[in-house]
Amino acid sequence: MPDQDPVLKMKKLRSTLGDAVATIEQSAPYGAVLLSYNQGLQIYVDNRQETVSEHDPTAGTVLTAFDGRTMRERALGGFDQQAILRGAKELASEGGFVKKQLVDPGPERKGDFRTPMKIDPSKMTTKEKLEKLRELNARVNKLDERIVNVRIIYREVSQNTIFGNRVADLAQDIQRVMIYVYAFTSGEKGIRFDWKSRHASAGWEALNFSDDDLQDLVEKAVGLHSAERIEPGEYNVITSPSVSGVIAHESFGHGVETDMFIKDRARAESYLNKRVGSPLVDIWDDPSLPGEFGSYFFDDEGFAAVPTQIVKAGIFQRGITDMYSATALGIPRSANGRRQDFSRKVYARMSNTFFGRGETPVDELMKQAEDGIFLAKMSSGMEDPKGWGIQVTCHYGQEIKGGKPTGRMFAPVVITGYVPDLLESVTGVGKDLELGGGFCGKGYKETALVSSGGPHMLMKARLS
């Protein structure tokens, strides 16, 4: 029945959230209510099989009471008005709140926000989506006789949120889409592969690939059959936007989520207002970027999406926060209080984390590198926030000689080093900027949808 639609239930409850907030604030200085509904779809197509699966939807309510020292929450499955009011009364009755403590609810704010879309995935049938993916699979398969398989993974994630406190009445409807196209090729060394992807807060229109895109994909997959292992050592390195992004994500992403400061698990805390990189290095986290996979209009604590500069001209400026960590540390809020879903705790989490663009054309960076390695595509990354060691694995790299790529490939290539040393070595930053999206865990749990990226960058790095 129509009135069983979770989104409709949320809308009907919206005008009553003030009653729950007022009930909580009879005992606590601050109360808030979050209504959250997440759903998604995945389609997998390759030469041998096709699967369609829905993500388990989550639908529920979070009641929050905070006195500036202690934050208490209650999660309720579903959207029932009476259950929410009972939960608010029970939360208020727990007592023990410091009532004289002031907790800033933020400025008065109201608004309804929705991801702009030309082709809304919710208006397409699963059959229509499947047909488009089959067509894409066929386009790639015909490009080279050495192709043995083409794998396409499509995901869509829809997030509906309503947030209220005594000064806020907010709603957002966010649609995210992503697609990966893998080409597997056969040769004397076995199977080699490469991939291209698209990620966006948008509709299906963001998922297009040109013929040149797909031809380049296949050529790289074939080229990897001749890839060599690199001689370990220090090199002049140019990072692509995807590699720049994983460096930003690992170096000044997780390590500046300020709940890590409270737990004394991040070395960055002791570098506040100190140099951590070259004067050319700027790092941002910005959930307000239009169309990016990690974007949103407000975080799960109702804080409006705004950019936060983490590193400015090589100086560490600040971390990213949720309400609790900002209050405990006495620092300004940023728009990074995020939950995996209503049943999970809120944490300070990244959104779109990236190096700021510079002023140098990419071909000029190549000339400045003279001889070195172009790291074309990231594969994975990890960092020790306490020790500041970093490791970034690249799917492949390409030799640069005399300021130009030679076509010689190395795979895989791993960057290792100490974060400030790596960032201090940056001597050139491109004027381009590109981000790519994905799923980020916090300690192998608490998944958040994020983007990372930046421009092409010239630095020195130890490779193996």
C-alpha positions, 0 to 999 in steps of 0.5 A, a space after each residue: 500500500 502507498 502509505 507503507 512506503 518508507 519515504 512517505 512515512 518519513 514525510 508524514 512524521 516530519 512535522 512531529 519531530 519537534 515534539 520528540 526534540 522538546 521531550 528530550 530537552 526537558 532533561 538534556 540541553 540538546 536533542 535531535 531526531 534523524 530519520 534515515 532510509 537507505 536502499 540500493 541495487 547491484 547488477 553484475 554482467 560478464 561473458 558467463 553470468 548475470 546477477 541482480 541483487 538488492 542491498 538490504 534496505 535500512 529504515 529507522 530513527 535515531 534519537 540523540 541527547 547531548 549535554 556537552 559531555 555525554 552523548 546518548 542515543 536510541 535507535 528505533 527500527 521503522 518510522 512509528 510516531 508513538 514509538 518515537 515519542 516513547 523513545 524520547 521520553 525514555 531517553 529523557 528519563 535516564 537522567 544524569 544530564 548536565 542541564 546547565 551546560 550549553 550545547 549550540 544547536 547551530 543556526 536556524 536552517 530549513 530546506 529540502 534538497 535532492 540530487 539533480 538528475 537527468 535520468 533518474 535510476 528509480 524511473 528505469 526498470 531493472 530490465 532497462 538497466 540490464 540491457 544497457 549493461 549488456 550493450 556495454 559488455 558487447 561494445 568492449 568484447 568486440 574491440 580485440 580478439 585477445 579479450 577473454 572476459 568483460 565484467 561490468 559491475 553497476 551499483 546505485 545507492 539511494 539515501 533519504 534523510 530527515 533531520 530535526 532539532 529545535 532550530 533545524 528542519 532538513 530533508 535530503 534525497 541523495 542518489 549515487 551511481 557507480 559503474 566499473 568496466 573490467 577487460 580481461 585479456 589473454 597472453 603468454 603470461 596468462 591473464 591481465 586486466 584493467 578497468 575504467 569506472 564512473 562514480 557520481 551523485 547523479 543519475 544514469 547520465 553520469 555513466 557514459 563511456 566514449 569509444 576512445 575510453 573503451 579502446 584505451 581500456 583494452 590497450 592498457 589491459 593488453 599492454 600489461 602483458 609486457 609489464 615488468 617489475 620495477 627496480 626498487 629505489 627512489 624516483 621522480 614520480 608523477 601521480 595521476 589524480 587517482 593516485 594523488 587521491 589515495 595519498 590524500 585519503 590515507 595521509 590526511 583523511 583517516 588520520 585527521 578524523 578527530 575521534 582518533 585525536 580523542 583516542 590518541 591514535 593519530 600523530 597529526 594531532 601534534 602537528 596542528 599549525 605545523 608544516 607537514 608538506 611542501 608549500 604547494 600542498 593543499 588538502 580539502 574535504 568538501 561534501 558540497 561539491 556538486 555531483 561527486 560520489 561523496 557529496 551530501 547537503 548536510 551530514 547526519 547531525 544536521 550540519 550544512 555541507 561546507 568545505 574544510 581546508 585540512 592542509 594549507 600551503 603545507 601547514 596542517 590547519 585542522 581535522 574533520 569532526 562530528 559534534 562529539 569530537 568537536 565539543 570534546 576538543 573545543 574546536 569548530 565543527 565540520 560537516 563530517 558527522 556520518 553514519 553507515 545507517 540508523 543502527 550505527 554510531 556517528 563518527 567523524 568521516 571523510 566525504 570528498 577528500 582531495 589535493 587542491 589544484 595547482 597552476 602547472 599543465 600536465 605536459 610541463 610536469 612531465 618535462 620537469 620530471 625528466 626521467 621517472 615514473 608516471 603512476 597511472 592508476 591506484 589499486 589500494 592504500 593504507 596508512 598508520 595514523 599513529 606512525 604516519 607510514 603510508 603504502 599505496 599500491 598502483 595497478 601499473 606505472 609507466 616510464 618517463 624519459 626525457 619528459 615523455 612517457 616511453 610506453 614501458 610499463 611496470 606492474 604492480 608498483 608500490 609507494 612506501 614512506 613517511 607521510 611528511 617526507 612524501 608531501 614535503 617532496 612535492 615540487 609540482 602540482 597540475 592545474 587539472 582536478 579529478 575525483 573518483 568514488 568508492 566505499 571506505 571503512 573505518 577499522 574494517 567497519 562503518 562503511 561511508 561513501 566517499 570520493 578522493 582525488 586531486 590533480 597530477 602531482 610531481 614528487 619523489 617517492 620510494 617505489 618497489 
